[in-house]
Amino acid sequence: MDTNLNFLISIFSYAFTLHNLEEVMGMEKWSKSIPESIHTPITTAQF
């Protein structure tokens, strides 16, 4: 049981990190595609 929990925590950590890296690469481009009246564009450094 403990081994399965450790494995799941590890997988979650890697998946979360991968997800954040993906967002860092695409967030600025996506943010600029939204009209400024709805959302102020952000930069990668701000994210």
FINU-809727 format. One record per residue: z, x, y of N, C-alpha, C, O in turn; residue number from 0; residue in one letter. Coordinates in nm, 3 decimals. Example, Ala and Ser with C-alpha at 12.3 -4.5 7.8 and 13.67 -1.06 7.14 Angstrom:
# residues 2
ATOM     n.zz     n.xx     n.yy    ca.zz    ca.xx    ca.yy     c.zz     c.xx     c.yy     o.zz     o.xx     o.yy    k  r
ATOM    0.780    1.319   -0.569    0.780    1.230   -0.450    0.780    1.320   -0.330    0.846    1.424   -0.332    0  A
ATOM    0.708    1.285   -0.225    0.714    1.367   -0.106    0.787    1.290    0.003    0.804    1.341    0.114    1  S
***
This chain:
# residues 47
ATOM     n.zz     n.xx     n.yy    ca.zz    ca.xx    ca.yy     c.zz     c.xx     c.yy     o.zz     o.xx     o.yy    k  r
ATOM    0.000    0.083   -0.121    0.000    0.000    0.000    0.000    0.087    0.126   -0.078    0.063    0.218    0  M
ATOM    0.087    0.185    0.130    0.097    0.271    0.247   -0.032    0.348    0.271   -0.073    0.368    0.385    1  D
ATOM   -0.097    0.391    0.163   -0.223    0.465    0.174   -0.332    0.376    0.232   -0.410    0.421    0.316    2  T
ATOM   -0.339    0.250    0.189   -0.438    0.158    0.243   -0.415    0.132    0.391   -0.511    0.123    0.468    3  N
ATOM   -0.290    0.119    0.432   -0.259    0.096    0.573   -0.299    0.216    0.657   -0.358    0.200    0.764    4  L
ATOM   -0.269    0.335    0.609   -0.308    0.457    0.681   -0.461    0.467    0.692   -0.513    0.506    0.796    5  N
ATOM   -0.530    0.431    0.586   -0.676    0.434    0.587   -0.730    0.335    0.689   -0.821    0.369    0.766    6  F
ATOM   -0.678    0.214    0.692   -0.723    0.112    0.787   -0.695    0.153    0.931   -0.778    0.131    1.020    7  L
ATOM   -0.580    0.212    0.955   -0.547    0.259    1.090   -0.644    0.369    1.132   -0.690    0.372    1.246    8  I
ATOM   -0.676    0.459    1.040   -0.771    0.567    1.070   -0.909    0.511    1.100   -0.972    0.551    1.198    9  S
ATOM   -0.957    0.420    1.018   -1.089    0.359    1.040   -1.094    0.286    1.173   -1.192    0.296    1.246   10  I
ATOM   -0.987    0.211    1.205   -0.982    0.140    1.331   -0.989    0.237    1.448   -1.060    0.212    1.546   11  F
ATOM   -0.917    0.347    1.439   -0.916    0.447    1.547   -1.055    0.505    1.569   -1.100    0.518    1.683   12  S
ATOM   -1.124    0.540    1.461   -1.259    0.594    1.473   -1.357    0.491    1.527   -1.442    0.523    1.610   13  Y
ATOM   -1.346    0.368    1.482   -1.435    0.262    1.529   -1.412    0.234    1.677   -1.508    0.214    1.752   14  A
ATOM   -1.288    0.232    1.718   -1.256    0.208    1.860   -1.310    0.320    1.947   -1.365    0.294    2.054   15  F
ATOM   -1.296    0.444    1.903   -1.348    0.559    1.977   -1.500    0.553    1.985   -1.556    0.576    2.092   16  T
ATOM   -1.566    0.522    1.876   -1.712    0.510    1.875   -1.758    0.399    1.969   -1.856    0.416    2.042   17  L
ATOM   -1.689    0.288    1.969   -1.721    0.177    2.058   -1.708    0.219    2.204   -1.796    0.187    2.285   18  H
ATOM   -1.602    0.289    2.240   -1.584    0.333    2.378   -1.690    0.434    2.419   -1.738    0.430    2.532   19  N
ATOM   -1.727    0.524    2.330   -1.832    0.620    2.362   -1.964    0.550    2.387   -2.040    0.588    2.477   20  L
ATOM   -1.992    0.449    2.308   -2.114    0.370    2.327   -2.113    0.304    2.465   -2.215    0.304    2.535   21  E
ATOM   -2.000    0.249    2.505   -1.991    0.184    2.635   -2.004    0.284    2.750   -2.065    0.252    2.852   22  E
ATOM   -1.949    0.403    2.734   -1.960    0.505    2.839   -2.107    0.537    2.865   -2.147    0.554    2.980   23  V
ATOM   -2.186    0.545    2.759   -2.327    0.582    2.775   -2.409    0.470    2.838   -2.507    0.499    2.907   24  M
ATOM   -2.373    0.345    2.818   -2.456    0.235    2.866   -2.396    0.150    2.976   -2.464    0.063    3.029   25  G
ATOM   -2.270    0.172    3.011   -2.202    0.085    3.105   -2.265    0.087    3.244   -2.284   -0.019    3.305   26  M
ATOM   -2.298    0.205    3.295   -2.351    0.214    3.430   -2.485    0.142    3.442   -2.507    0.067    3.537   27  E
ATOM   -2.575    0.163    3.347   -2.705    0.096    3.349   -2.688   -0.055    3.340   -2.752   -0.129    3.414   28  K
ATOM   -2.602   -0.100    3.249   -2.578   -0.243    3.233   -2.517   -0.302    3.360   -2.554   -0.411    3.403   29  W
ATOM   -2.424   -0.230    3.420   -2.355   -0.277    3.539   -2.453   -0.295    3.657   -2.439   -0.387    3.736   30  S
ATOM   -2.550   -0.207    3.666   -2.648   -0.215    3.775   -2.748   -0.328    3.754   -2.818   -0.367    3.848   31  K
ATOM   -2.756   -0.382    3.634   -2.852   -0.489    3.607   -2.798   -0.626    3.648   -2.873   -0.724    3.649   32  S
ATOM   -2.672   -0.634    3.682   -2.609   -0.761    3.722   -2.613   -0.771    3.875   -2.584   -0.672    3.942   33  I
ATOM   -2.648   -0.885    3.930   -2.654   -0.899    4.076   -2.519   -0.865    4.141   -2.413   -0.899    4.089   34  P
ATOM   -2.525   -0.796    4.257   -2.403   -0.755    4.325   -2.318   -0.872    4.371   -2.198   -0.857    4.390   35  E
ATOM   -2.379   -0.988    4.389   -2.301   -1.105    4.431   -2.206   -1.151    4.319   -2.108   -1.220    4.346   36  S
ATOM   -2.236   -1.112    4.196   -2.153   -1.150    4.082   -2.058   -1.037    4.044   -1.941   -1.061    4.012   37  I
ATOM   -2.109   -0.913    4.048   -2.032   -0.800    3.997   -2.071   -0.674    4.074   -2.189   -0.644    4.088   38  H
ATOM   -1.971   -0.601    4.123   -1.997   -0.475    4.191   -2.028   -0.369    4.086   -1.951   -0.351    3.991   39  T
ATOM   -2.141   -0.298    4.101   -2.177   -0.196    4.002   -2.069   -0.087    3.992   -2.004   -0.054    4.091   40  P
ATOM   -2.052   -0.033    3.873   -1.958    0.075    3.852   -2.033    0.197    3.801   -2.145    0.187    3.751   41  I
ATOM   -1.969    0.312    3.813   -2.029    0.435    3.761   -1.959    0.473    3.632   -1.854    0.419    3.597   42  T
ATOM   -2.018    0.568    3.562   -1.958    0.616    3.438   -1.822    0.680    3.466   -1.729    0.664    3.387   43  T
ATOM   -1.810    0.751    3.578   -1.683    0.814    3.613   -1.573    0.709    3.635   -1.458    0.733    3.599   44  A
ATOM   -1.608    0.596    3.694   -1.508    0.492    3.714   -1.464    0.431    3.582   -1.347    0.396    3.565   45  Q
ATOM   -1.556    0.419    3.490   -1.522    0.361    3.361   -1.430    0.454    3.287   -1.389    0.423    3.175   46  F
***
